[in-house]
Amino acid sequence: MTGQKPKPKVLVVDDERVIADTLAIILNQHGYDASAVYTGNGAVERARALRPDLIISDVIMPDMNGIEAAMHI
């Protein structure tokens, strides 16, 4: 056992894949356990499974906006 704290889990949500992926990469390089999803529905599903410490979300997305997704989560 190393005694290190677990990395904070971050879920990045944006329908613009390049933005979501780039932000997740940057966060992973800086000590976070970040993953990206590209839809509001995907965010709800992943958040329920992952139980992230933080969600960074776009607001305007085609299937479910970020505010609706946050309310479901």
ABEGO torsion letter per residue (X at the ends): XAGBBBBBBBBBBBABAAAAAAAAAAAAAAGBBBBBBABAAAAAAAAAAAGBABBBBBABBAABBAAAAAAAX
